Amino acid sequence: MSVYDDQPNAHKKFMEKLDACIRNHDKEIEKMCNFHHQGFVDAITELLKVRTDAEKLKVQVTDTNRRFQDAGKEVIVQTEDIIRCRIQQRNIVTVVEKLQYYSALKTMEQLENVYFPRVSQYRFCQLMIENLPKLREDIKEISMSDLKDFLESIRKHSDKIGETAMKQAQQQKIFNVALQKQNNVTLWKNMYINDRISEERNETILKHAFEEDNENEEEILTVQDLVDFSPVYHCLHIYSVLGDEETFENYYRKQRKKQARLVLQPHSNMHETVDGYRRYFTQIVGFFVVEDHILHVTQGLVTRAYTDELWNMALSKIIAVLRAHSSYCTDPDLVLELKNLIVIFADTLQVGDNLIFN
């Protein structure tokens, strides 16, 4: 601007020069836009084509997924059938193997007591006699391996077993309450003949309890459905035949005591939700349901004194755990849920599936 200070109309000339410069820049911008415009239009056109293709592809993928799901349903059904057949096959093979072991033990016993004395002067007989102890030990090791697998399995599934037992106990309690109401109605009926309305109402309650009981029986599995106890029976039988039953009993009880201590250890955050308490209780119930079943189906492997000892140990630990963790409970709803859970837990251990702990 200072260049034009000594000239007339300096401001006007400056503005003309500035306008000319702006027009030149506008032309350059327009020229550059015209140069790139066609590329931009082509890119937009290509993008629209890609969008159309993407929508078609989405429809194809959705249709393919639907057809794949429909085809997969049949595969899933067939897979489940195969799994069931494989389980049945495995159980049959296991039973056959156990029978073979038992048959082998009886054969060895017969050879040793009946036939070997008749041919004891031959060397092959001496070799066979020398190999009998090793054969017996091999059979014991195989049966013990099956028992270890069983112990590991029930350790992992004790919560499921306990959950089943607690559901059954809760179901039984509902039925007993309905039955008690019906008995009360019968008593009042004897005193008041005309009290027909109450009778019909309570008959409806009892009928509902029966129906619910039948539904739960279909849905809830028994302990025998959840656990295959055959390894215990076979191992106990083999050790008994070999005259080493005490070794087996001591091993079983020692391992189960170790598992009991693990079951009684709560999670550090158990007090935060009712599910934490529920899992703790179901694991404990599952452990004692298994022991109670063993108590009733075997002779001597588990005794009442042994289960009482385990229960006394567990009871003191449970009380200490509940006192420690419940002290963190500030939610009244959680406290109420915990109280109901403890009631179901106690009911299960008193009347569930022949299980009685006072």
C-alpha positions as CSV (number, residue, x, y, z in Angstrom):
1,M,0.0,0.0,0.0
2,S,2.9,2.3,0.7
3,V,4.1,1.9,-2.9
4,Y,1.0,3.8,-4.1
5,D,1.1,6.5,-1.5
6,D,2.6,9.2,-3.8
7,Q,0.2,8.3,-6.7
8,P,-3.3,9.6,-7.2
9,N,-6.1,7.1,-6.7
10,A,-3.6,4.8,-5.0
11,H,-6.2,2.9,-3.0
12,K,-8.3,2.2,-6.2
13,K,-5.3,0.9,-8.0
14,F,-4.3,-1.4,-5.1
15,M,-7.8,-2.9,-5.0
16,E,-7.7,-3.5,-8.8
17,K,-4.4,-5.3,-8.5
18,L,-5.8,-7.3,-5.6
19,D,-9.0,-8.3,-7.5
20,A,-6.8,-9.3,-10.5
21,C,-4.7,-11.5,-8.2
22,I,-7.8,-13.1,-6.7
23,R,-9.3,-13.8,-10.1
24,N,-6.0,-15.5,-11.2
25,H,-6.1,-17.7,-8.0
26,D,-9.8,-18.5,-8.6
27,K,-9.0,-19.6,-12.2
28,E,-6.2,-21.8,-10.9
29,I,-8.5,-23.3,-8.3
30,E,-11.2,-23.9,-10.9
31,K,-8.7,-25.4,-13.3
32,M,-7.5,-27.8,-10.5
33,C,-11.0,-28.7,-9.5
34,N,-11.9,-29.4,-13.2
35,F,-8.8,-31.6,-13.4
36,H,-9.8,-33.7,-10.4
37,H,-13.6,-33.5,-10.8
38,Q,-13.9,-36.4,-13.2
39,G,-11.8,-38.6,-10.8
40,F,-14.0,-37.6,-7.9
41,V,-17.2,-38.5,-9.9
42,D,-15.7,-41.8,-11.0
43,A,-14.8,-42.6,-7.4
44,I,-18.4,-41.8,-6.2
45,T,-19.8,-44.0,-9.0
46,E,-17.5,-46.9,-8.1
47,L,-18.5,-46.5,-4.4
48,L,-22.1,-46.7,-5.3
49,K,-21.4,-49.9,-7.3
50,V,-19.5,-51.3,-4.4
51,R,-22.4,-50.5,-2.1
52,T,-24.8,-52.3,-4.4
53,D,-22.5,-55.3,-4.5
54,A,-22.1,-55.2,-0.7
55,E,-25.9,-55.3,-0.3
56,K,-26.1,-58.3,-2.6
57,L,-23.3,-60.0,-0.8
58,K,-25.0,-59.4,2.5
59,V,-28.2,-61.0,1.2
60,Q,-26.2,-64.0,-0.1
61,V,-24.3,-64.3,3.2
62,T,-27.5,-64.2,5.2
63,D,-29.2,-66.8,3.0
64,T,-26.1,-69.0,3.2
65,N,-26.0,-68.7,6.9
66,R,-29.7,-69.7,7.1
67,R,-29.2,-72.7,4.9
68,F,-26.1,-73.6,6.9
69,Q,-28.0,-73.4,10.2
70,D,-30.8,-75.6,8.8
71,A,-28.4,-78.2,7.6
72,G,-26.5,-78.0,10.9
73,K,-29.6,-78.9,12.9
74,E,-29.6,-82.3,11.4
75,V,-25.9,-82.7,12.0
76,I,-26.3,-81.7,15.6
77,V,-29.0,-84.3,16.1
78,Q,-26.9,-87.0,14.5
79,T,-23.9,-85.9,16.5
80,E,-25.8,-86.3,19.8
81,D,-27.0,-89.7,18.7
82,I,-23.4,-90.7,17.9
83,I,-22.2,-89.4,21.3
84,R,-24.9,-91.4,23.1
85,C,-23.9,-94.5,21.1
86,R,-20.2,-93.9,21.9
87,I,-21.0,-93.6,25.6
88,Q,-23.0,-96.8,25.5
89,Q,-20.2,-98.5,23.6
90,R,-17.6,-97.3,26.1
91,N,-19.7,-98.5,29.1
92,I,-20.1,-102.0,27.4
93,V,-16.4,-102.2,26.8
94,T,-15.7,-101.2,30.4
95,V,-18.0,-103.8,31.8
96,V,-16.5,-106.5,29.6
97,E,-13.0,-105.5,30.6
98,K,-14.0,-105.6,34.3
99,L,-15.6,-109.0,33.9
100,Q,-12.4,-110.2,32.1
101,Y,-10.3,-109.0,35.1
102,Y,-12.5,-110.8,37.5
103,S,-12.5,-113.9,35.3
104,A,-8.7,-113.7,35.1
105,L,-8.4,-113.5,38.9
106,K,-10.7,-116.4,39.4
107,T,-8.8,-118.4,36.8
108,M,-5.5,-117.6,38.4
109,E,-6.9,-118.7,41.8
110,Q,-8.2,-121.9,40.3
111,L,-4.8,-122.6,38.6
112,E,-2.9,-121.9,41.8
113,N,-5.1,-124.0,44.0
114,V,-6.2,-126.9,41.8
115,Y,-4.0,-127.4,38.7
116,F,-0.6,-126.2,39.5
117,P,-0.1,-128.6,42.4
118,R,-0.7,-131.5,39.9
119,V,2.1,-130.3,37.5
120,S,4.4,-128.6,40.0
121,Q,7.4,-130.7,38.9
122,Y,7.5,-129.0,35.4
123,R,9.5,-125.9,34.9
124,F,6.8,-124.0,32.9
125,C,4.6,-124.4,36.0
126,Q,7.2,-122.7,38.2
127,L,7.4,-119.8,35.7
128,M,3.7,-119.3,35.6
129,I,3.6,-119.4,39.4
130,E,6.3,-116.8,39.6
131,N,4.3,-114.5,37.1
132,L,1.0,-114.7,39.0
133,P,1.9,-112.0,41.6
134,K,2.9,-109.6,38.8
135,L,-0.4,-110.3,36.9
136,R,-2.4,-109.6,40.0
137,E,-0.5,-106.3,40.6
138,D,-1.2,-105.3,37.0
139,I,-4.9,-105.8,37.5
140,K,-4.8,-103.9,40.7
141,E,-3.0,-100.9,39.0
142,I,-5.6,-100.9,36.2
143,S,-8.5,-100.8,38.6
144,M,-6.8,-98.2,40.7
145,S,-6.3,-96.0,37.7
146,D,-10.1,-96.2,37.0
147,L,-10.7,-95.2,40.6
148,K,-8.5,-92.2,40.3
149,D,-10.4,-91.1,37.2
150,F,-13.6,-91.5,39.2
151,L,-12.3,-89.4,42.1
152,E,-11.3,-86.6,39.7
153,S,-14.6,-86.7,38.0
154,I,-16.7,-86.4,41.1
155,R,-14.5,-83.6,42.4
156,K,-15.3,-81.6,39.2
157,H,-19.0,-82.4,39.2
158,S,-19.8,-82.2,43.0
159,D,-21.5,-78.8,42.5
160,K,-23.9,-80.3,39.9
161,I,-24.6,-83.3,42.1
162,G,-25.3,-81.0,45.0
163,E,-27.5,-78.7,42.9
164,T,-29.6,-81.8,42.0
165,A,-30.0,-82.9,45.6
166,M,-31.0,-79.5,46.8
167,K,-33.6,-79.2,44.1
168,Q,-35.0,-82.6,45.1
169,A,-35.1,-81.5,48.8
170,Q,-36.9,-78.3,47.9
171,Q,-39.4,-80.2,45.8
172,Q,-40.0,-82.6,48.7
173,K,-40.5,-79.7,51.1
174,I,-43.1,-78.1,48.8
175,F,-45.0,-81.4,48.6
176,N,-44.9,-81.9,52.4
177,V,-46.3,-78.5,53.0
178,A,-49.2,-79.2,50.5
179,L,-49.8,-82.5,52.1
180,Q,-49.9,-81.0,55.6
181,K,-52.5,-78.5,54.4
182,Q,-54.5,-81.3,53.0
183,N,-54.3,-83.2,56.4
184,N,-55.4,-80.0,58.1
185,V,-58.4,-79.8,55.8
186,T,-59.3,-83.4,56.6
187,L,-59.2,-82.6,60.3
188,W,-61.4,-79.5,59.9
189,K,-63.8,-81.5,57.7
190,N,-64.4,-83.9,60.5
191,M,-65.3,-81.0,62.8
192,Y,-67.2,-78.9,60.2
193,I,-69.0,-81.0,57.6
194,N,-70.2,-78.0,55.6
195,D,-66.7,-76.5,55.0
196,R,-66.6,-77.7,51.4
197,I,-65.0,-74.6,49.9
198,S,-61.8,-74.9,51.9
199,E,-61.6,-78.6,51.1
200,E,-61.8,-78.0,47.4
201,R,-59.2,-75.2,47.6
202,N,-56.7,-77.3,49.4
203,E,-57.3,-80.3,47.2
204,T,-56.4,-78.0,44.3
205,I,-53.1,-77.1,46.2
206,L,-52.3,-80.8,46.7
207,K,-53.0,-81.6,43.1
208,H,-50.8,-78.8,42.0
209,A,-48.0,-80.1,44.3
210,F,-48.4,-83.6,42.8
211,E,-48.2,-82.1,39.3
212,E,-45.2,-80.1,40.1
213,D,-43.6,-83.1,41.8
214,N,-44.1,-85.1,38.6
215,E,-42.7,-82.4,36.4
216,N,-39.6,-82.1,38.6
217,E,-39.1,-85.8,38.6
218,E,-38.9,-85.7,34.8
219,E,-36.5,-82.8,34.9
220,I,-34.2,-83.6,37.8
221,L,-31.7,-86.4,37.5
222,T,-30.8,-88.7,40.3
223,V,-27.3,-89.1,41.7
224,Q,-27.0,-92.4,39.8
225,D,-27.7,-90.6,36.6
226,L,-25.0,-88.1,37.2
227,V,-22.3,-90.4,38.5
228,D,-21.0,-93.7,37.3
229,F,-20.0,-95.6,40.5
230,S,-18.9,-98.7,38.7
231,P,-15.1,-97.9,39.1
232,V,-15.6,-97.9,42.9
233,Y,-17.5,-101.2,42.9
234,H,-15.0,-102.9,40.5
235,C,-11.9,-101.7,42.3
236,L,-13.3,-102.7,45.7
237,H,-14.3,-106.1,44.4
238,I,-10.8,-106.7,42.9
239,Y,-9.0,-105.7,46.0
240,S,-11.3,-107.8,48.1
241,V,-10.7,-110.9,45.9
242,L,-6.9,-110.2,46.3
243,G,-7.3,-109.9,50.0
244,D,-6.1,-106.3,50.1
245,E,-9.4,-104.6,50.9
246,E,-7.9,-102.5,53.7
247,T,-5.4,-100.9,51.4
248,F,-8.2,-99.8,49.1
249,E,-10.3,-98.5,51.9
250,N,-7.5,-96.5,53.4
251,Y,-6.6,-94.9,50.0
252,Y,-10.2,-94.1,49.2
253,R,-10.9,-92.4,52.6
254,K,-7.6,-90.5,52.5
255,Q,-8.3,-89.1,49.0
256,R,-11.9,-88.1,49.9
257,K,-10.7,-86.3,53.0
258,K,-8.4,-84.3,50.9
259,Q,-11.3,-83.5,48.5
260,A,-13.5,-82.5,51.5
261,R,-10.9,-79.9,52.6
262,L,-10.8,-78.5,49.1
263,V,-14.6,-78.3,48.9
264,L,-14.8,-76.5,52.2
265,Q,-12.5,-73.7,51.1
266,P,-14.7,-70.8,49.9
267,H,-13.8,-68.3,47.1
268,S,-12.5,-65.0,48.3
269,N,-15.4,-63.1,46.8
270,M,-18.1,-65.5,47.8
271,H,-19.9,-62.9,49.9
272,E,-20.6,-60.6,46.9
273,T,-23.5,-62.6,45.4
274,V,-25.9,-65.3,46.4
275,D,-24.5,-67.4,43.5
276,G,-21.2,-67.6,45.3
277,Y,-22.9,-69.0,48.5
278,R,-25.0,-71.3,46.4
279,R,-22.0,-72.8,44.6
280,Y,-20.3,-73.3,48.0
281,F,-23.3,-75.1,49.4
282,T,-23.9,-77.3,46.3
283,Q,-20.3,-78.5,46.3
284,I,-20.6,-79.5,50.0
285,V,-23.9,-81.2,49.4
286,G,-22.5,-83.0,46.3
287,F,-19.6,-84.4,48.3
288,F,-21.8,-85.8,51.1
289,V,-24.4,-87.2,48.7
290,V,-21.6,-89.2,47.0
291,E,-20.4,-90.5,50.4
292,D,-23.9,-91.3,51.5
293,H,-24.5,-93.3,48.4
294,I,-21.2,-95.2,48.9
295,L,-22.3,-95.8,52.5
296,H,-25.5,-97.5,51.5
297,V,-24.3,-99.6,48.5
298,T,-21.0,-100.9,49.8
299,Q,-20.1,-102.8,52.9
300,G,-17.3,-101.2,55.0
301,L,-15.8,-98.9,52.4
302,V,-17.6,-96.0,54.1
303,T,-19.0,-96.3,57.6
304,R,-21.4,-94.1,59.5
305,A,-18.6,-93.2,62.0
306,Y,-16.5,-92.1,59.0
307,T,-19.2,-89.9,57.5
308,D,-20.0,-88.4,60.9
309,E,-16.4,-87.6,61.4
310,L,-16.3,-85.8,58.0
311,W,-19.5,-84.0,58.7
312,N,-18.3,-82.7,62.1
313,M,-15.1,-81.4,60.5
314,A,-17.2,-79.8,57.7
315,L,-19.8,-78.3,60.1
316,S,-17.2,-76.4,62.1
317,K,-15.6,-75.1,58.9
318,I,-18.9,-74.1,57.4
319,I,-19.9,-72.2,60.5
320,A,-16.6,-70.3,60.5
321,V,-16.9,-69.5,56.8
322,L,-20.4,-68.2,57.1
323,R,-19.6,-66.0,60.1
324,A,-16.6,-64.5,58.3
325,H,-18.3,-63.9,54.9
326,S,-21.7,-62.9,56.1
327,S,-20.2,-60.1,58.1
328,Y,-19.5,-58.4,54.8
329,C,-23.2,-58.5,53.8
330,T,-24.9,-55.1,53.9
331,D,-27.6,-55.8,51.4
332,P,-30.8,-57.0,53.2
333,D,-32.0,-58.8,50.1
334,L,-28.8,-60.8,49.9
335,V,-29.1,-61.6,53.6
336,L,-32.6,-62.9,53.1
337,E,-31.6,-65.0,50.1
338,L,-28.7,-66.4,52.1
339,K,-31.0,-67.3,54.9
340,N,-33.3,-69.2,52.5
341,L,-30.3,-70.9,50.9
342,I,-29.1,-72.1,54.3
343,V,-32.6,-73.5,55.1
344,I,-32.6,-75.5,51.8
345,F,-29.0,-76.6,52.5
346,A,-30.0,-77.9,56.0
347,D,-33.1,-79.6,54.6
348,T,-31.1,-81.4,51.9
349,L,-28.6,-82.8,54.4
350,Q,-31.4,-84.0,56.7
351,V,-33.8,-85.7,54.3
352,G,-32.3,-85.6,50.8
353,D,-31.8,-89.0,49.1
354,N,-31.4,-91.0,52.3
355,L,-28.9,-88.5,53.6
356,I,-29.3,-87.8,57.3
357,F,-26.9,-85.6,59.3
358,N,-28.2,-84.3,62.6
